[in-house]
Amino acid sequence: MDNLLQLDIPKRGMPVTIITGFLGSGKTTLINQILHNKQKLKVAVLVNEFGDINIDTQLLIDINDNMLELSNGCICCTINEGLIDAVYQILESDKKVDYLIIETTGVADPLPIILTFLGTDLKDLTYLDSVLTLVDCENFTPDHFDSEAALKQIAYGDIILLNKTDLVSQYKVDYLDSYIKTINNGARILRTEYSKIPSYLILDVNTSKLRPYFIEDNNNQHERQKNSQNHLINDGFTSISFRSARPFSALKFQHNFIDELPENIFRAKGILWFQESESKHIFQLSGKRYDMQIEEWSITPTNQLVLIGRNLDPLIIQQSLTNCLTM
């Protein structure tokens, strides 16, 4: 039974769960479910995007005064003042907040975020409960796009959610389970579909094994953060944003963009406006798989799209999307 009222939140500082995972693993879906099932537990969520358009905050439900946004860019690269200031805003708010959730961007190394809660004054005001890592069972492979960040997300996870198990064979899930144990044998590995998991298994679980190992002097912590911030350069990730006040042609978008999608685009998400439809389309692409959810517009229709990949050519992609617009 998923009932957050059963959670006995301890009075040892605000508990914090860091949710990480590679591009398209299901982080926003998981947070939506936590917010949807929160009942009387007041949850604050800090969300960060790798890109100029903050799509995730538009996809999250229950966006109100408990939702604070960080500055644009990868969270592990803008973490120093941005994250600390945002946490202090929550701590100093006159609104009741019981629990804090940090969602990293999909290309983030979680270590700088961990160090912020363990190596600054926040360690006396908050309590790192766990680092939770989601894994897309369909798209994840041992090299996982040769990403240093993807490896560290697993290495630092206290809880690993093998997500989207319904899209792969039992053999693939068992293989990933075994492989992850070679990287992080101490993690608790759980299997999920659509990021569905009882909240009592992931919140207020006191599983952070990292706290005892990060009590170190400030110089060492600064060096760890500096080294971790190089992962975007090492991984070669780039982000391209596209906006338009004109609608797409659905046929052109399918034939000229989706069917011709470069292999080095790993993730895309956006809010799309098609001339042929009066509805808003929530677009999600992960690997070669994509889907669209339909909603009603609550604002003036517009196109907003973010694409993340390696060694992308912005001019070619921008032109390709422009060619999909109606006249």
WOZIRA-V791039 format. One record per residue. PSI is psi as a letter, one per 20 degrees, with the letter a starting at -180 (999 if undefined). Layout:
<<PSI> <PSI>>
//
This chain:
<<p> <n> <o> <i> <i> <i> <p> <n> <p> <q> <m> <k> <q> <p> <q> <p> <p> <p> <o> <r> <q> <r> <p> <j> <i> <k> <g> <h> <g> <g> <h> <g> <h> <g> <h> <h> <j> <h> <d> <j> <p> <o> <p> <p> <p> <p> <q> <q> <q> <n> <r> <h> <p> <n> <g> <g> <h> <h> <h> <p> <r> <l> <o> <b> <i> <i> <p> <q> <q> <r> <r> <q> <r> <p> <h> <i> <i> <k> <h> <f> <h> <g> <g> <g> <g> <g> <g> <h> <h> <g> <h> <i> <q> <i> <q> <p> <p> <h> <q> <p> <p> <p> <o> <q> <r> <i> <k> <p> <p> <i> <g> <h> <g> <g> <h> <h> <i> <i> <j> <a> <i> <h> <h> <i> <i> <r> <o> <o> <g> <q> <p> <p> <p> <q> <p> <o> <h> <g> <i> <p> <r> <h> <h> <m> <k> <l> <p> <h> <g> <h> <g> <h> <h> <g> <h> <j> <p> <h> <p> <p> <o> <n> <r> <k> <i> <i> <i> <r> <r> <h> <g> <g> <g> <h> <g> <h> <g> <g> <g> <h> <h> <h> <g> <n> <i> <i> <q> <o> <p> <q> <p> <q> <p> <k> <k> <p> <p> <p> <h> <i> <i> <i> <q> <l> <i> <l> <j> <o> <j> <h> <g> <h> <i> <k> <n> <r> <r> <h> <g> <h> <g> <g> <h> <g> <g> <g> <h> <h> <i> <j> <h> <h> <g> <h> <h> <k> <q> <r> <p> <p> <q> <p> <q> <p> <j> <q> <q> <q> <p> <h> <g> <h> <h> <g> <g> <i> <f> <g> <h> <j> <p> <q> <h> <j> <o> <h> <q> <q> <q> <r> <o> <q> <o> <p> <h> <i> <q> <i> <q> <p> <p> <o> <p> <p> <p> <o> <c> <i> <p> <q> <r> <p> <q> <p> <r> <q> <p> <i> <r> <p> <q> <r> <p> <p> <p> <p> <p> <p> <a> <p> <l> <q> <o> <h> <g> <g> <g> <g> <g> <g> <h> <h> <i> <i> <q> <r> <999>>
//
